[in-house]
Amino acid sequence: MGIFQKINNLLAKKQKIEKEIAILQKSCKHLKKSVRAVRKNVDSTSPSIRYVCDECFMVLGYPTQQEKDNFLKE
C-alpha cells in the first residue's frame, strides 16, 4: 500500500470518528462544565481558556475574566 492510500484511509477514518464525536456531543446534555485550557486549532500551540463539558469535552463558551484568573492561579 502506497503513501497516498495510507493517508487517504487515515483521513477517511478521521472523518468517520469526527462525525461520531459530533453526534455524541450533540446528544449530550452538558450538565457539568469546567474551565479548561484547550487548543484553538489542531495545529495551534497556544491554549485558549474556555468552558468545556466534563462528559463530552465539547467547548461551550467563554468564562468571565475572574473565572480565567482563578483558573490560572490553580
Predicted model as a PDB file, atoms N, CA, C, CB and O in Angstrom, pLDDT in the B-factor column:
MODEL        1                                                                  
ATOM      1  N   MET A   1       0.859  -1.186   0.000  1.00 76.00           N  
ATOM      2  CA  MET A   1       0.000   0.000   0.000  1.00 76.00           C  
ATOM      3  C   MET A   1       0.897   1.237   0.000  1.00 76.00           C  
ATOM      4  CB  MET A   1      -0.973   0.005   1.239  1.00 76.00           C  
ATOM      5  O   MET A   1       1.809   1.363   0.817  1.00 76.00           O  
ATOM      6  N   GLY A   2       0.620   2.129  -0.918  1.00 91.00           N  
ATOM      7  CA  GLY A   2       1.420   3.339  -1.041  1.00 91.00           C  
ATOM      8  C   GLY A   2       1.036   4.394  -0.021  1.00 91.00           C  
ATOM      9  O   GLY A   2       0.037   4.264   0.687  1.00 91.00           O  
ATOM     10  N   ILE A   3       1.839   5.432   0.043  1.00 95.00           N  
ATOM     11  CA  ILE A   3       1.607   6.532   0.987  1.00 95.00           C  
ATOM     12  C   ILE A   3       0.259   7.189   0.731  1.00 95.00           C  
ATOM     13  CB  ILE A   3       2.730   7.579   0.886  1.00 95.00           C  
ATOM     14  O   ILE A   3      -0.474   7.488   1.675  1.00 95.00           O  
ATOM     15  N   PHE A   4      -0.077   7.416  -0.538  1.00 96.00           N  
ATOM     16  CA  PHE A   4      -1.345   8.058  -0.870  1.00 96.00           C  
ATOM     17  C   PHE A   4      -2.514   7.267  -0.309  1.00 96.00           C  
ATOM     18  CB  PHE A   4      -1.491   8.209  -2.386  1.00 96.00           C  
ATOM     19  O   PHE A   4      -3.419   7.843   0.294  1.00 96.00           O  
ATOM     20  N   GLN A   5      -2.505   5.951  -0.500  1.00 96.00           N  
ATOM     21  CA  GLN A   5      -3.592   5.113   0.002  1.00 96.00           C  
ATOM     22  C   GLN A   5      -3.661   5.125   1.520  1.00 96.00           C  
ATOM     23  CB  GLN A   5      -3.428   3.689  -0.492  1.00 96.00           C  
ATOM     24  O   GLN A   5      -4.748   5.196   2.095  1.00 96.00           O  
ATOM     25  N   LYS A   6      -2.503   5.057   2.173  1.00 96.00           N  
ATOM     26  CA  LYS A   6      -2.475   5.075   3.638  1.00 96.00           C  
ATOM     27  C   LYS A   6      -3.066   6.379   4.176  1.00 96.00           C  
ATOM     28  CB  LYS A   6      -1.031   4.894   4.152  1.00 96.00           C  
ATOM     29  O   LYS A   6      -3.894   6.373   5.087  1.00 96.00           O  
ATOM     30  N   ILE A   7      -2.631   7.475   3.604  1.00 97.00           N  
ATOM     31  CA  ILE A   7      -3.130   8.785   4.042  1.00 97.00           C  
ATOM     32  C   ILE A   7      -4.623   8.906   3.763  1.00 97.00           C  
ATOM     33  CB  ILE A   7      -2.362   9.925   3.338  1.00 97.00           C  
ATOM     34  O   ILE A   7      -5.376   9.398   4.604  1.00 97.00           O  
ATOM     35  N   ASN A   8      -5.046   8.464   2.602  1.00 97.00           N  
ATOM     36  CA  ASN A   8      -6.461   8.516   2.250  1.00 97.00           C  
ATOM     37  C   ASN A   8      -7.296   7.697   3.229  1.00 97.00           C  
ATOM     38  CB  ASN A   8      -6.676   8.009   0.820  1.00 97.00           C  
ATOM     39  O   ASN A   8      -8.359   8.142   3.663  1.00 97.00           O  
ATOM     40  N   ASN A   9      -6.817   6.497   3.582  1.00 97.00           N  
ATOM     41  CA  ASN A   9      -7.525   5.657   4.558  1.00 97.00           C  
ATOM     42  C   ASN A   9      -7.575   6.313   5.935  1.00 97.00           C  
ATOM     43  CB  ASN A   9      -6.852   4.286   4.663  1.00 97.00           C  
ATOM     44  O   ASN A   9      -8.610   6.291   6.600  1.00 97.00           O  
ATOM     45  N   LEU A  10      -6.464   6.892   6.356  1.00 97.00           N  
ATOM     46  CA  LEU A  10      -6.427   7.562   7.660  1.00 97.00           C  
ATOM     47  C   LEU A  10      -7.373   8.763   7.698  1.00 97.00           C  
ATOM     48  CB  LEU A  10      -4.997   8.013   7.985  1.00 97.00           C  
ATOM     49  O   LEU A  10      -8.063   8.980   8.694  1.00 97.00           O  
ATOM     50  N   LEU A  11      -7.404   9.538   6.623  1.00 97.00           N  
ATOM     51  CA  LEU A  11      -8.304  10.688   6.563  1.00 97.00           C  
ATOM     52  C   LEU A  11      -9.766  10.253   6.588  1.00 97.00           C  
ATOM     53  CB  LEU A  11      -8.027  11.512   5.308  1.00 97.00           C  
ATOM     54  O   LEU A  11     -10.604  10.924   7.192  1.00 97.00           O  
ATOM     55  N   ALA A  12     -10.073   9.142   5.940  1.00 97.00           N  
ATOM     56  CA  ALA A  12     -11.445   8.629   5.956  1.00 97.00           C  
ATOM     57  C   ALA A  12     -11.833   8.186   7.368  1.00 97.00           C  
ATOM     58  CB  ALA A  12     -11.596   7.452   4.963  1.00 97.00           C  
ATOM     59  O   ALA A  12     -12.950   8.444   7.818  1.00 97.00           O  
ATOM     60  N   LYS A  13     -10.906   7.515   8.067  1.00 97.00           N  
ATOM     61  CA  LYS A  13     -11.163   7.100   9.453  1.00 97.00           C  
ATOM     62  C   LYS A  13     -11.347   8.314  10.354  1.00 97.00           C  
ATOM     63  CB  LYS A  13     -10.012   6.222   9.979  1.00 97.00           C  
ATOM     64  O   LYS A  13     -12.228   8.337  11.213  1.00 97.00           O  
ATOM     65  N   LYS A  14     -10.502   9.325  10.147  1.00 95.00           N  
ATOM     66  CA  LYS A  14     -10.590  10.564  10.938  1.00 95.00           C  
ATOM     67  C   LYS A  14     -11.947  11.226  10.748  1.00 95.00           C  
ATOM     68  CB  LYS A  14      -9.465  11.546  10.544  1.00 95.00           C  
ATOM     69  O   LYS A  14     -12.574  11.658  11.715  1.00 95.00           O  
ATOM     70  N   GLN A  15     -12.392  11.303   9.515  1.00 97.00           N  
ATOM     71  CA  GLN A  15     -13.684  11.924   9.220  1.00 97.00           C  
ATOM     72  C   GLN A  15     -14.815  11.148   9.889  1.00 97.00           C  
ATOM     73  CB  GLN A  15     -13.915  11.997   7.698  1.00 97.00           C  
ATOM     74  O   GLN A  15     -15.743  11.753  10.428  1.00 97.00           O  
ATOM     75  N   LYS A  16     -14.750   9.829   9.862  1.00 97.00           N  
ATOM     76  CA  LYS A  16     -15.770   8.996  10.497  1.00 97.00           C  
ATOM     77  C   LYS A  16     -15.786   9.209  12.013  1.00 97.00           C  
ATOM     78  CB  LYS A  16     -15.528   7.513  10.172  1.00 97.00           C  
ATOM     79  O   LYS A  16     -16.852   9.321  12.618  1.00 97.00           O  
ATOM     80  N   ILE A  17     -14.613   9.263  12.614  1.00 97.00           N  
ATOM     81  CA  ILE A  17     -14.507   9.475  14.062  1.00 97.00           C  
ATOM     82  C   ILE A  17     -15.036  10.858  14.443  1.00 97.00           C  
ATOM     83  CB  ILE A  17     -13.041   9.316  14.527  1.00 97.00           C  
ATOM     84  O   ILE A  17     -15.779  10.992  15.414  1.00 97.00           O  
ATOM     85  N   GLU A  18     -14.654  11.888  13.679  1.00 94.00           N  
ATOM     86  CA  GLU A  18     -15.126  13.247  13.968  1.00 94.00           C  
ATOM     87  C   GLU A  18     -16.641  13.349  13.860  1.00 94.00           C  
ATOM     88  CB  GLU A  18     -14.473  14.247  13.018  1.00 94.00           C  
ATOM     89  O   GLU A  18     -17.272  14.059  14.642  1.00 94.00           O  
ATOM     90  N   LYS A  19     -17.229  12.647  12.898  1.00 97.00           N  
ATOM     91  CA  LYS A  19     -18.679  12.650  12.745  1.00 97.00           C  
ATOM     92  C   LYS A  19     -19.346  11.972  13.945  1.00 97.00           C  
ATOM     93  CB  LYS A  19     -19.084  11.944  11.435  1.00 97.00           C  
ATOM     94  O   LYS A  19     -20.362  12.453  14.449  1.00 97.00           O  
ATOM     95  N   GLU A  20     -18.775  10.863  14.397  1.00 97.00           N  
ATOM     96  CA  GLU A  20     -19.320  10.159  15.556  1.00 97.00           C  
ATOM     97  C   GLU A  20     -19.213  11.015  16.818  1.00 97.00           C  
ATOM     98  CB  GLU A  20     -18.591   8.824  15.759  1.00 97.00           C  
ATOM     99  O   GLU A  20     -20.143  11.052  17.623  1.00 97.00           O  
ATOM    100  N   ILE A  21     -18.089  11.698  16.990  1.00 96.00           N  
ATOM    101  CA  ILE A  21     -17.917  12.594  18.137  1.00 96.00           C  
ATOM    102  C   ILE A  21     -18.957  13.710  18.095  1.00 96.00           C  
ATOM    103  CB  ILE A  21     -16.490  13.190  18.158  1.00 96.00           C  
ATOM    104  O   ILE A  21     -19.554  14.035  19.121  1.00 96.00           O  
ATOM    105  N   ALA A  22     -19.179  14.300  16.922  1.00 96.00           N  
ATOM    106  CA  ALA A  22     -20.164  15.385  16.784  1.00 96.00           C  
ATOM    107  C   ALA A  22     -21.562  14.907  17.161  1.00 96.00           C  
ATOM    108  CB  ALA A  22     -20.167  15.931  15.343  1.00 96.00           C  
ATOM    109  O   ALA A  22     -22.311  15.635  17.813  1.00 96.00           O  
ATOM    110  N   ILE A  23     -21.918  13.694  16.758  1.00 97.00           N  
ATOM    111  CA  ILE A  23     -23.236  13.144  17.096  1.00 97.00           C  
ATOM    112  C   ILE A  23     -23.357  12.958  18.608  1.00 97.00           C  
ATOM    113  CB  ILE A  23     -23.470  11.794  16.366  1.00 97.00           C  
ATOM    114  O   ILE A  23     -24.378  13.305  19.202  1.00 97.00           O  
ATOM    115  N   LEU A  24     -22.312  12.409  19.226  1.00 97.00           N  
ATOM    116  CA  LEU A  24     -22.339  12.199  20.676  1.00 97.00           C  
ATOM    117  C   LEU A  24     -22.405  13.534  21.431  1.00 97.00           C  
ATOM    118  CB  LEU A  24     -21.099  11.402  21.121  1.00 97.00           C  
ATOM    119  O   LEU A  24     -23.151  13.665  22.402  1.00 97.00           O  
ATOM    120  N   GLN A  25     -21.631  14.510  20.987  1.00 97.00           N  
ATOM    121  CA  GLN A  25     -21.640  15.816  21.643  1.00 97.00           C  
ATOM    122  C   GLN A  25     -22.988  16.502  21.485  1.00 97.00           C  
ATOM    123  CB  GLN A  25     -20.533  16.704  21.079  1.00 97.00           C  
ATOM    124  O   GLN A  25     -23.440  17.190  22.400  1.00 97.00           O  
ATOM    125  N   LYS A  26     -23.627  16.328  20.354  1.00 96.00           N  
ATOM    126  CA  LYS A  26     -24.941  16.941  20.125  1.00 96.00           C  
ATOM    127  C   LYS A  26     -25.994  16.332  21.046  1.00 96.00           C  
ATOM    128  CB  LYS A  26     -25.364  16.773  18.655  1.00 96.00           C  
ATOM    129  O   LYS A  26     -26.915  17.026  21.478  1.00 96.00           O  
ATOM    130  N   SER A  27     -25.867  15.046  21.348  1.00 97.00           N  
ATOM    131  CA  SER A  27     -26.844  14.378  22.202  1.00 97.00           C  
ATOM    132  C   SER A  27     -26.571  14.585  23.693  1.00 97.00           C  
ATOM    133  CB  SER A  27     -26.864  12.904  21.893  1.00 97.00           C  
ATOM    134  O   SER A  27     -27.432  14.292  24.523  1.00 97.00           O  
ATOM    135  N   CYS A  28     -25.391  15.082  24.038  1.00 97.00           N  
ATOM    136  CA  CYS A  28     -25.032  15.310  25.446  1.00 97.00           C  
ATOM    137  C   CYS A  28     -25.827  16.485  26.017  1.00 97.00           C  
ATOM    138  CB  CYS A  28     -23.509  15.576  25.585  1.00 97.00           C  
ATOM    139  O   CYS A  28     -26.099  17.462  25.319  1.00 97.00           O  
ATOM    140  N   LYS A  29     -26.193  16.379  27.283  1.00 96.00           N  
ATOM    141  CA  LYS A  29     -26.959  17.440  27.948  1.00 96.00           C  
ATOM    142  C   LYS A  29     -26.063  18.541  28.526  1.00 96.00           C  
ATOM    143  CB  LYS A  29     -27.809  16.843  29.059  1.00 96.00           C  
ATOM    144  O   LYS A  29     -26.564  19.596  28.914  1.00 96.00           O  
ATOM    145  N   HIS A  30     -24.748  18.312  28.588  1.00 97.00           N  
ATOM    146  CA  HIS A  30     -23.773  19.294  29.093  1.00 97.00           C  
ATOM    147  C   HIS A  30     -24.160  19.785  30.494  1.00 97.00           C  
ATOM    148  CB  HIS A  30     -23.666  20.497  28.123  1.00 97.00           C  
ATOM    149  O   HIS A  30     -24.211  20.988  30.748  1.00 97.00           O  
ATOM    150  N   LEU A  31     -24.430  18.844  31.391  1.00 96.00           N  
ATOM    151  CA  LEU A  31     -24.883  19.193  32.733  1.00 96.00           C  
ATOM    152  C   LEU A  31     -23.772  19.743  33.617  1.00 96.00           C  
ATOM    153  CB  LEU A  31     -25.490  17.992  33.388  1.00 96.00           C  
ATOM    154  O   LEU A  31     -24.042  20.525  34.529  1.00 96.00           O  
ATOM    155  N   LYS A  32     -22.536  19.351  33.365  1.00 97.00           N  
ATOM    156  CA  LYS A  32     -21.430  19.836  34.191  1.00 97.00           C  
ATOM    157  C   LYS A  32     -20.329  20.350  33.284  1.00 97.00           C  
ATOM    158  CB  LYS A  32     -20.894  18.718  35.130  1.00 97.00           C  
ATOM    159  O   LYS A  32     -19.893  19.661  32.362  1.00 97.00           O  
ATOM    160  N   LYS A  33     -19.883  21.575  33.557  1.00 96.00           N  
ATOM    161  CA  LYS A  33     -18.825  22.162  32.741  1.00 96.00           C  
ATOM    162  C   LYS A  33     -17.716  22.693  33.637  1.00 96.00           C  
ATOM    163  CB  LYS A  33     -19.382  23.287  31.845  1.00 96.00           C  
ATOM    164  O   LYS A  33     -17.934  23.022  34.803  1.00 96.00           O  
ATOM    165  N   SER A  34     -16.528  22.767  33.065  1.00 96.00           N  
ATOM    166  CA  SER A  34     -15.351  23.254  33.779  1.00 96.00           C  
ATOM    167  C   SER A  34     -14.595  24.226  32.899  1.00 96.00           C  
ATOM    168  CB  SER A  34     -14.437  22.088  34.208  1.00 96.00           C  
ATOM    169  O   SER A  34     -14.722  24.209  31.675  1.00 96.00           O  
ATOM    170  N   VAL A  35     -13.803  25.076  33.540  1.00 97.00           N  
ATOM    171  CA  VAL A  35     -12.917  25.975  32.808  1.00 97.00           C  
ATOM    172  C   VAL A  35     -11.647  25.182  32.515  1.00 97.00           C  
ATOM    173  CB  VAL A  35     -12.609  27.305  33.626  1.00 97.00           C  
ATOM    174  O   VAL A  35     -11.041  24.608  33.419  1.00 97.00           O  
ATOM    175  N   ARG A  36     -11.254  25.157  31.251  1.00 95.00           N  
ATOM    176  CA  ARG A  36     -10.072  24.401  30.838  1.00 95.00           C  
ATOM    177  C   ARG A  36      -9.314  25.156  29.756  1.00 95.00           C  
ATOM    178  CB  ARG A  36     -10.468  23.001  30.335  1.00 95.00           C  
ATOM    179  O   ARG A  36      -9.856  26.027  29.076  1.00 95.00           O  
ATOM    180  N   ALA A  37      -8.054  24.797  29.621  1.00 93.00           N  
ATOM    181  CA  ALA A  37      -7.243  25.321  28.524  1.00 93.00           C  
ATOM    182  C   ALA A  37      -7.349  24.343  27.366  1.00 93.00           C  
ATOM    183  CB  ALA A  37      -5.746  25.533  28.957  1.00 93.00           C  
ATOM    184  O   ALA A  37      -7.030  23.163  27.512  1.00 93.00           O  
ATOM    185  N   VAL A  38      -7.794  24.829  26.221  1.00 92.00           N  
ATOM    186  CA  VAL A  38      -7.932  23.998  25.024  1.00 92.00           C  
ATOM    187  C   VAL A  38      -7.186  24.644  23.864  1.00 92.00           C  
ATOM    188  CB  VAL A  38      -9.426  23.790  24.663  1.00 92.00           C  
ATOM    189  O   VAL A  38      -6.964  25.855  23.857  1.00 92.00           O  
ATOM    190  N   ARG A  39      -6.803  23.836  22.889  1.00 87.00           N  
ATOM    191  CA  ARG A  39      -6.159  24.375  21.694  1.00 87.00           C  
ATOM    192  C   ARG A  39      -7.219  24.981  20.778  1.00 87.00           C  
ATOM    193  CB  ARG A  39      -5.354  23.270  20.951  1.00 87.00           C  
ATOM    194  O   ARG A  39      -8.301  24.420  20.608  1.00 87.00           O  
ATOM    195  N   LYS A  40      -6.900  26.122  20.196  1.00 77.00           N  
ATOM    196  CA  LYS A  40      -7.835  26.784  19.279  1.00 77.00           C  
ATOM    197  C   LYS A  40      -8.018  25.962  18.015  1.00 77.00           C  
ATOM    198  CB  LYS A  40      -7.340  28.194  18.923  1.00 77.00           C  
ATOM    199  O   LYS A  40      -9.140  25.790  17.539  1.00 77.00           O  
ATOM    200  N   ASN A  41      -6.931  25.457  17.476  1.00 75.00           N  
ATOM    201  CA  ASN A  41      -6.941  24.635  16.256  1.00 75.00           C  
ATOM    202  C   ASN A  41      -6.072  23.416  16.499  1.00 75.00           C  
ATOM    203  CB  ASN A  41      -6.433  25.443  15.008  1.00 75.00           C  
ATOM    204  O   ASN A  41      -5.337  23.353  17.484  1.00 75.00           O  
ATOM    205  N   VAL A  42      -6.157  22.461  15.610  1.00 72.00           N  
ATOM    206  CA  VAL A  42      -5.344  21.253  15.737  1.00 72.00           C  
ATOM    207  C   VAL A  42      -3.860  21.582  15.722  1.00 72.00           C  
ATOM    208  CB  VAL A  42      -5.671  20.272  14.615  1.00 72.00           C  
ATOM    209  O   VAL A  42      -3.082  20.985  16.466  1.00 72.00           O  
ATOM    210  N   ASP A  43      -3.467  22.522  14.886  1.00 75.00           N  
ATOM    211  CA  ASP A  43      -2.046  22.864  14.770  1.00 75.00           C  
ATOM    212  C   ASP A  43      -1.636  24.044  15.651  1.00 75.00           C  
ATOM    213  CB  ASP A  43      -1.716  23.176  13.333  1.00 75.00           C  
ATOM    214  O   ASP A  43      -0.511  24.532  15.540  1.00 75.00           O  
ATOM    215  N   SER A  44      -2.515  24.498  16.505  1.00 74.00           N  
ATOM    216  CA  SER A  44      -2.230  25.633  17.373  1.00 74.00           C  
ATOM    217  C   SER A  44      -1.389  25.195  18.570  1.00 74.00           C  
ATOM    218  CB  SER A  44      -3.536  26.288  17.847  1.00 74.00           C  
ATOM    219  O   SER A  44      -1.597  24.121  19.134  1.00 74.00           O  
ATOM    220  N   THR A  45      -0.451  26.036  18.941  1.00 80.00           N  
ATOM    221  CA  THR A  45       0.368  25.737  20.118  1.00 80.00           C  
ATOM    222  C   THR A  45      -0.065  26.556  21.330  1.00 80.00           C  
ATOM    223  CB  THR A  45       1.841  26.000  19.816  1.00 80.00           C  
ATOM    224  O   THR A  45       0.270  26.206  22.462  1.00 80.00           O  
ATOM    225  N   SER A  46      -0.791  27.622  21.113  1.00 83.00           N  
ATOM    226  CA  SER A  46      -1.223  28.451  22.231  1.00 83.00           C  
ATOM    227  C   SER A  46      -2.623  28.034  22.699  1.00 83.00           C  
ATOM    228  CB  SER A  46      -1.209  29.942  21.832  1.00 83.00           C  
ATOM    229  O   SER A  46      -3.550  27.944  21.894  1.00 83.00           O  
ATOM    230  N   PRO A  47      -2.765  27.781  24.005  1.00 87.00           N  
ATOM    231  CA  PRO A  47      -4.077  27.366  24.518  1.00 87.00           C  
ATOM    232  C   PRO A  47      -5.027  28.548  24.656  1.00 87.00           C  
ATOM    233  CB  PRO A  47      -3.921  26.670  25.868  1.00 87.00           C  
ATOM    234  O   PRO A  47      -4.612  29.704  24.749  1.00 87.00           O  
ATOM    235  N   SER A  48      -6.295  28.226  24.666  1.00 92.00           N  
ATOM    236  CA  SER A  48      -7.356  29.199  24.862  1.00 92.00           C  
ATOM    237  C   SER A  48      -8.194  28.710  26.038  1.00 92.00           C  
ATOM    238  CB  SER A  48      -8.229  29.385  23.560  1.00 92.00           C  
ATOM    239  O   SER A  48      -8.494  27.520  26.123  1.00 92.00           O  
ATOM    240  N   ILE A  49      -8.572  29.595  26.931  1.00 95.00           N  
ATOM    241  CA  ILE A  49      -9.331  29.197  28.120  1.00 95.00           C  
ATOM    242  C   ILE A  49     -10.820  29.268  27.792  1.00 95.00           C  
ATOM    243  CB  ILE A  49      -8.984  30.108  29.349  1.00 95.00           C  
ATOM    244  O   ILE A  49     -11.336  30.318  27.409  1.00 95.00           O  
ATOM    245  N   ARG A  50     -11.502  28.132  27.949  1.00 96.00           N  
ATOM    246  CA  ARG A  50     -12.920  28.016  27.586  1.00 96.00           C  
ATOM    247  C   ARG A  50     -13.657  27.146  28.592  1.00 96.00           C  
ATOM    248  CB  ARG A  50     -13.074  27.433  26.166  1.00 96.00           C  
ATOM    249  O   ARG A  50     -13.042  26.405  29.359  1.00 96.00           O  
ATOM    250  N   TYR A  51     -14.991  27.246  28.582  1.00 96.00           N  
ATOM    251  CA  TYR A  51     -15.824  26.283  29.288  1.00 96.00           C  
ATOM    252  C   TYR A  51     -15.902  25.036  28.424  1.00 96.00           C  
ATOM    253  CB  TYR A  51     -17.254  26.862  29.594  1.00 96.00           C  
ATOM    254  O   TYR A  51     -16.129  25.120  27.217  1.00 96.00           O  
ATOM    255  N   VAL A  52     -15.711  23.868  29.050  1.00 96.00           N  
ATOM    256  CA  VAL A  52     -15.754  22.598  28.339  1.00 96.00           C  
ATOM    257  C   VAL A  52     -16.645  21.638  29.125  1.00 96.00           C  
ATOM    258  CB  VAL A  52     -14.318  22.006  28.147  1.00 96.00           C  
ATOM    259  O   VAL A  52     -16.567  21.572  30.351  1.00 96.00           O  
ATOM    260  N   CYS A  53     -17.492  20.897  28.410  1.00 97.00           N  
ATOM    261  CA  CYS A  53     -18.341  19.896  29.046  1.00 97.00           C  
ATOM    262  C   CYS A  53     -17.451  18.807  29.639  1.00 97.00           C  
ATOM    263  CB  CYS A  53     -19.363  19.293  28.027  1.00 97.00           C  
ATOM    264  O   CYS A  53     -16.543  18.311  28.971  1.00 97.00           O  
ATOM    265  N   ASP A  54     -17.710  18.434  30.894  1.00 97.00           N  
ATOM    266  CA  ASP A  54     -16.909  17.414  31.566  1.00 97.00           C  
ATOM    267  C   ASP A  54     -17.153  16.015  31.017  1.00 97.00           C  
ATOM    268  CB  ASP A  54     -17.195  17.430  33.043  1.00 97.00           C  
ATOM    269  O   ASP A  54     -16.322  15.125  31.197  1.00 97.00           O  
ATOM    270  N   GLU A  55     -18.272  15.815  30.357  1.00 96.00           N  
ATOM    271  CA  GLU A  55     -18.595  14.476  29.864  1.00 96.00           C  
ATOM    272  C   GLU A  55     -18.187  14.258  28.408  1.00 96.00           C  
ATOM    273  CB  GLU A  55     -20.074  14.224  30.011  1.00 96.00           C  
ATOM    274  O   GLU A  55     -17.609  13.221  28.081  1.00 96.00           O  
ATOM    275  N   CYS A  56     -18.475  15.211  27.537  1.00 96.00           N  
ATOM    276  CA  CYS A  56     -18.213  15.002  26.103  1.00 96.00           C  
ATOM    277  C   CYS A  56     -17.083  15.875  25.564  1.00 96.00           C  
ATOM    278  CB  CYS A  56     -19.471  15.273  25.308  1.00 96.00           C  
ATOM    279  O   CYS A  56     -16.715  15.747  24.396  1.00 96.00           O  
ATOM    280  N   PHE A  57     -16.531  16.751  26.384  1.00 94.00           N  
ATOM    281  CA  PHE A  57     -15.400  17.626  26.028  1.00 94.00           C  
ATOM    282  C   PHE A  57     -15.711  18.649  24.944  1.00 94.00           C  
ATOM    283  CB  PHE A  57     -14.249  16.791  25.580  1.00 94.00           C  
ATOM    284  O   PHE A  57     -14.800  19.154  24.287  1.00 94.00           O  
ATOM    285  N   MET A  58     -16.988  18.957  24.752  1.00 95.00           N  
ATOM    286  CA  MET A  58     -17.356  19.984  23.783  1.00 95.00           C  
ATOM    287  C   MET A  58     -17.078  21.365  24.373  1.00 95.00           C  
ATOM    288  CB  MET A  58     -18.849  19.851  23.376  1.00 95.00           C  
ATOM    289  O   MET A  58     -17.368  21.615  25.543  1.00 95.00           O  
ATOM    290  N   VAL A  59     -16.519  22.256  23.562  1.00 94.00           N  
ATOM    291  CA  VAL A  59     -16.282  23.631  24.001  1.00 94.00           C  
ATOM    292  C   VAL A  59     -17.631  24.335  24.028  1.00 94.00           C  
ATOM    293  CB  VAL A  59     -15.260  24.380  23.057  1.00 94.00           C  
ATOM    294  O   VAL A  59     -18.361  24.347  23.037  1.00 94.00           O  
ATOM    295  N   LEU A  60     -17.957  24.934  25.203  1.00 95.00           N  
ATOM    296  CA  LEU A  60     -19.293  25.506  25.394  1.00 95.00           C  
ATOM    297  C   LEU A  60     -19.330  27.027  25.412  1.00 95.00           C  
ATOM    298  CB  LEU A  60     -19.869  24.999  26.665  1.00 95.00           C  
ATOM    299  O   LEU A  60     -20.368  27.616  25.112  1.00 95.00           O  
ATOM    300  N   GLY A  61     -18.237  27.668  25.751  1.00 94.00           N  
ATOM    301  CA  GLY A  61     -18.282  29.128  25.805  1.00 94.00           C  
ATOM    302  C   GLY A  61     -17.068  29.706  26.498  1.00 94.00           C  
ATOM    303  O   GLY A  61     -16.059  29.034  26.710  1.00 94.00           O  
ATOM    304  N   TYR A  62     -17.199  30.966  26.840  1.00 95.00           N  
ATOM    305  CA  TYR A  62     -16.102  31.727  27.420  1.00 95.00           C  
ATOM    306  C   TYR A  62     -16.365  32.009  28.903  1.00 95.00           C  
ATOM    307  CB  TYR A  62     -15.900  33.043  26.650  1.00 95.00           C  
ATOM    308  O   TYR A  62     -17.462  32.439  29.260  1.00 95.00           O  
ATOM    309  N   PRO A  63     -15.383  31.775  29.761  1.00 96.00           N  
ATOM    310  CA  PRO A  63     -15.537  32.145  31.162  1.00 96.00           C  
ATOM    311  C   PRO A  63     -15.326  33.656  31.338  1.00 96.00           C  
ATOM    312  CB  PRO A  63     -14.542  31.350  32.042  1.00 96.00           C  
ATOM    313  O   PRO A  63     -14.789  34.329  30.459  1.00 96.00           O  
ATOM    314  N   THR A  64     -15.757  34.165  32.487  1.00 95.00           N  
ATOM    315  CA  THR A  64     -15.534  35.578  32.791  1.00 95.00           C  
ATOM    316  C   THR A  64     -14.054  35.801  33.076  1.00 95.00           C  
ATOM    317  CB  THR A  64     -16.402  36.035  34.000  1.00 95.00           C  
ATOM    318  O   THR A  64     -13.302  34.843  33.256  1.00 95.00           O  
ATOM    319  N   GLN A  65     -13.643  37.045  33.118  1.00 95.00           N  
ATOM    320  CA  GLN A  65     -12.242  37.356  33.414  1.00 95.00           C  
ATOM    321  C   GLN A  65     -11.856  36.839  34.800  1.00 95.00           C  
ATOM    322  CB  GLN A  65     -11.995  38.877  33.324  1.00 95.00           C  
ATOM    323  O   GLN A  65     -10.751  36.329  34.984  1.00 95.00           O  
ATOM    324  N   GLN A  66     -12.755  36.967  35.773  1.00 95.00           N  
ATOM    325  CA  GLN A  66     -12.486  36.466  37.126  1.00 95.00           C  
ATOM    326  C   GLN A  66     -12.299  34.950  37.121  1.00 95.00           C  
ATOM    327  CB  GLN A  66     -13.631  36.852  38.079  1.00 95.00           C  
ATOM    328  O   GLN A  66     -11.408  34.434  37.796  1.00 95.00           O  
ATOM    329  N   GLU A  67     -13.134  34.236  36.365  1.00 95.00           N  
ATOM    330  CA  GLU A  67     -13.008  32.778  36.272  1.00 95.00           C  
ATOM    331  C   GLU A  67     -11.693  32.387  35.592  1.00 95.00           C  
ATOM    332  CB  GLU A  67     -14.205  32.182  35.497  1.00 95.00           C  
ATOM    333  O   GLU A  67     -11.064  31.401  35.974  1.00 95.00           O  
ATOM    334  N   LYS A  68     -11.281  33.157  34.590  1.00 94.00           N  
ATOM    335  CA  LYS A  68      -9.988  32.909  33.944  1.00 94.00           C  
ATOM    336  C   LYS A  68      -8.849  33.107  34.930  1.00 94.00           C  
ATOM    337  CB  LYS A  68      -9.802  33.833  32.730  1.00 94.00           C  
ATOM    338  O   LYS A  68      -7.928  32.293  34.996  1.00 94.00           O  
ATOM    339  N   ASP A  69      -8.914  34.197  35.700  1.00 93.00           N  
ATOM    340  CA  ASP A  69      -7.871  34.471  36.687  1.00 93.00           C  
ATOM    341  C   ASP A  69      -7.790  33.368  37.730  1.00 93.00           C  
ATOM    342  CB  ASP A  69      -8.122  35.810  37.366  1.00 93.00           C  
ATOM    343  O   ASP A  69      -6.696  32.948  38.108  1.00 93.00           O  
ATOM    344  N   ASN A  70      -8.951  32.893  38.202  1.00 93.00           N  
ATOM    345  CA  ASN A  70      -8.967  31.805  39.185  1.00 93.00           C  
ATOM    346  C   ASN A  70      -8.383  30.530  38.585  1.00 93.00           C  
ATOM    347  CB  ASN A  70     -10.403  31.546  39.685  1.00 93.00           C  
ATOM    348  O   ASN A  70      -7.655  29.803  39.262  1.00 93.00           O  
ATOM    349  N   PHE A  71      -8.692  30.257  37.337  1.00 92.00           N  
ATOM    350  CA  PHE A  71      -8.169  29.062  36.662  1.00 92.00           C  
ATOM    351  C   PHE A  71      -6.649  29.137  36.561  1.00 92.00           C  
ATOM    352  CB  PHE A  71      -8.794  28.908  35.251  1.00 92.00           C  
ATOM    353  O   PHE A  71      -5.960  28.146  36.802  1.00 92.00           O  
ATOM    354  N   LEU A  72      -6.129  30.296  36.210  1.00 90.00           N  
ATOM    355  CA  LEU A  72      -4.689  30.457  36.042  1.00 90.00           C  
ATOM    356  C   LEU A  72      -3.945  30.392  37.370  1.00 90.00           C  
ATOM    357  CB  LEU A  72      -4.391  31.770  35.352  1.00 90.00           C  
ATOM    358  O   LEU A  72      -2.757  30.073  37.387  1.00 90.00           O  
ATOM    359  N   LYS A  73      -4.614  30.687  38.484  1.00 88.00           N  
ATOM    360  CA  LYS A  73      -3.973  30.607  39.805  1.00 88.00           C  
ATOM    361  C   LYS A  73      -3.811  29.163  40.276  1.00 88.00           C  
ATOM    362  CB  LYS A  73      -4.786  31.392  40.832  1.00 88.00           C  
ATOM    363  O   LYS A  73      -2.955  28.876  41.113  1.00 88.00           O  
ATOM    364  N   GLU A  74      -4.632  28.252  39.739  1.00 79.00           N  
ATOM    365  CA  GLU A  74      -4.608  26.848  40.182  1.00 79.00           C  
ATOM    366  C   GLU A  74      -3.360  26.139  39.762  1.00 79.00           C  
ATOM    367  CB  GLU A  74      -5.795  26.106  39.649  1.00 79.00           C  
ATOM    368  O   GLU A  74      -3.192  24.956  40.059  1.00 79.00           O  
TER     369      GLU A  74                                                      
ENDMDL                                                                          
END                                                                             
